[in-house]
Amino acid sequence: MSIAADASSIEGGASNFVSSARIRNLPFKDVELTGRVNVTLDDIASGTSKFSKDGTFFRNLEGKLPARDLGYYKEYTVPTPGVINRGALRIVQGANNETYFTANHYGSFVRIQY
């Protein structure tokens, strides 16, 4: 199975961004996106939810992530400036802390290893 992202802001190279909690090596060229993803990862680690759906079960209906039992994955919103609703950016995290990012509302994913 291939896990890839179609977002133009994601490439094989990585950029470092200092967040409030830690330095992470993330696969984004866009520094602003890297910052928003870092803040969301900090929120996940601290148990903070900014959106009502944050921390809810991700069902993997699209089958783009490895198959797991219902309840294994949880989803979190990465805020998108200028968007009234939640937008399309998400982080999905498994029970063993494997973490994925989607820039296109679950169309494709890139694994974040930190």
C-alpha positions in Angstrom: 0.0 0.0 0.0 1.3 3.4 -0.9 0.7 6.4 1.4 1.3 9.6 -0.5 0.1 13.2 -0.4 -0.9 15.3 -3.3 -0.4 18.6 -1.6 2.2 20.9 -3.3 3.5 21.9 0.1 4.7 18.5 0.9 8.0 17.1 -0.5 10.6 14.5 0.4 12.8 17.1 2.0 12.1 18.1 5.5 12.1 21.4 7.3 12.6 22.0 11.0 10.3 24.2 13.0 10.5 25.0 16.7 7.2 24.6 18.4 6.3 25.4 21.9 7.0 21.8 23.0 9.7 20.3 20.8 11.6 20.4 17.6 10.1 18.2 14.9 11.5 17.2 11.5 8.4 17.5 9.3 8.1 16.8 5.6 6.8 20.2 4.6 8.4 23.0 2.6 5.8 25.5 3.6 7.1 27.0 6.9 3.6 28.3 7.8 2.0 24.9 7.3 4.8 23.3 9.4 4.0 25.8 12.2 0.3 25.0 12.1 1.0 21.2 12.1 3.4 21.6 15.0 0.8 23.5 17.0 -1.8 20.8 16.3 0.7 18.1 17.4 1.3 20.1 20.6 -2.4 20.3 21.2 -2.8 16.5 20.7 0.0 15.9 23.1 -1.5 18.2 25.7 -5.1 16.9 25.2 -6.3 20.3 24.0 -9.2 20.3 21.4 -9.9 23.4 19.3 -12.6 21.8 17.3 -15.5 19.6 18.5 -14.5 16.7 16.2 -10.9 16.7 17.4 -10.1 13.4 19.1 -13.0 11.5 17.5 -12.6 8.2 15.9 -11.4 8.2 12.3 -13.1 5.3 10.5 -10.6 5.0 7.5 -13.6 4.4 5.2 -11.4 5.4 2.2 -9.0 2.6 3.1 -5.9 4.8 2.6 -4.3 3.9 6.0 -3.4 0.4 7.2 -6.5 -1.5 8.2 -7.2 -1.4 11.9 -10.2 -2.0 14.2 -12.7 0.8 14.6 -11.5 3.1 17.4 -7.8 2.6 16.5 -7.4 6.0 14.7 -8.4 9.5 15.9 -8.6 12.6 13.8 -7.6 16.2 14.6 -8.0 19.4 12.6 -5.1 21.5 11.4 -6.5 25.0 11.2 -6.7 26.6 7.8 -6.5 30.4 7.7 -9.4 32.1 6.1 -11.7 29.0 6.2 -14.9 29.3 8.2 -15.3 25.6 8.8 -12.7 23.0 9.7 -11.2 23.0 6.2 -9.5 19.9 4.6 -6.3 19.6 6.7 -6.2 16.8 9.2 -3.8 14.8 11.4 -4.9 11.2 12.0 -3.1 9.4 14.8 -3.2 5.7 15.6 -3.3 4.1 19.0 0.5 3.4 18.8 1.1 7.1 18.0 1.7 6.5 14.3 0.8 9.9 12.8 -0.5 10.9 9.3 -1.2 14.2 7.7 -3.8 14.8 4.9 -4.0 18.1 3.0 -7.0 16.9 0.9 -9.6 15.7 3.4 -8.5 12.0 3.4 -7.7 11.8 -0.3 -4.1 10.9 0.5 -1.8 10.8 3.5 1.9 11.4 4.3 3.3 9.8 7.5 4.8 12.1 10.0 7.6 10.6 12.0 8.9 12.6 14.9 
